[in-house]
Amino acid sequence: MPGEIEFYKKYANLYDLQWSEKDRFDDLGFWVKLAKRFGGPVLELACGTGRVTLPLARAGARITGLDSSGEMLAIFRKKLPKEKSEVRERVVLKRGDMRDFDLGERFGFAFVPFNSFLHLETVEDEERCIRAVHRNLKPNGVFVIDVFKPDFRKWPEKTLHMDLSREYPEAGIKITRLSSREYEHPKQQIHAHYYMDVISMEGKAKRHETGFTLRYIWDVNEMKAMLERCGFSLEKVYGDYKFGPFTPLSEKMIFVARKK
Ligand SMILES: C[S@@+](CC[C@H](N)C(=O)[O-])C[C@H]1O[C@@H](n2cnc3c(N)ncnc32)[C@H](O)[C@@H]1O
């Protein structure tokens, strides 16, 4: 399927262990507040295993999650029977490419959390995605894009970082993860490499080398112009999940755009 990324296909079963919500700054309260503010129905692009989708549905949002990875969605689907029936009924899952979709419904609020927009590796792909969102939004609907602002000093090129080393007794494994990055600045691309050792409790280890490419955004005006070309006006840029304004020192860029 177009838009599928090997990393999520092969390692979907390790995603929730590595990127569970307690590991990161809390974005869930932010998304719940925005869903209430902008109304529904809600569309989450690149919903993955439902880390954000499910809390929004529990908070009352009628939400569609779109993702290109069958493996990530399969894990999401397995979680649904554990939810109350009214929560389950609020969730619709669709497999598809965020660069080109028509869901047969008009949404009040669409968003793409946790840097997933950066998986679109070219300006052309980014614009295809923004135009697809535009087609699927109601008049005056809102689209929010949440990406990190790259910090090239903190992440020097070709330097290995140990970003995870943890035991997961519930899964009977330990994961050790090293990562490094290479930059291709003329294309605004980050080539991220991951070296993961998955170790059983008996000490048997399997080493996996994987990675993906991201196209970074670091200039608000670049995103503003792109959104405008695709029929949106940029209303706000937040720099964190507490609704603080974006400043040059912010680690996040959260763009709030309205369909013109
Ligand atoms: C970092 S995960 C985010 C999952 C979830 N939103 C979260 O916050 O935990 C990125 C997700 O983007 C999806 N993805 C990447 N490119 C995509 C595309 N072109 N269309 C749809 N989904 C895509 C991947 O399959 C993966 O599930």
The ligand as a Gaussian input file, in Angstrom:
#p B3LYP/6-31G(d) Opt

LIG

0 1
 C        5.021000       7.818000      15.111000
 S        3.664000       6.778000      14.615000
 C        2.344000       7.691000      15.363000
 C        1.190000       6.853000      15.806000
 C        0.199000       7.564000      16.732000
 N       -0.418000       8.724000      16.098000
 C        0.878000       7.983000      18.033000
 O        0.948000       9.190000      18.293000
 O        1.330000       7.096000      18.758000
 C        3.549000       7.181000      12.899000
 C        2.411000       6.516000      12.142000
 O        2.329000       7.146000      10.852000
 C        1.873000       6.196000       9.935000
 N        2.137000       6.718000       8.570000
 C        3.320000       7.061000       8.040000
 N        3.168000       7.501000       6.772000
 C        1.837000       7.436000       6.511000
 C        1.037000       7.747000       5.369000
 N        1.580000       8.208000       4.229000
 N       -0.301000       7.586000       5.442000
 C       -0.873000       7.105000       6.596000
 N       -0.167000       6.771000       7.694000
 C        1.175000       6.947000       7.659000
 C        2.659000       4.958000      10.311000
 O        2.104000       3.777000       9.763000
 C        2.596000       5.032000      11.845000
 O        1.505000       4.304000      12.340000

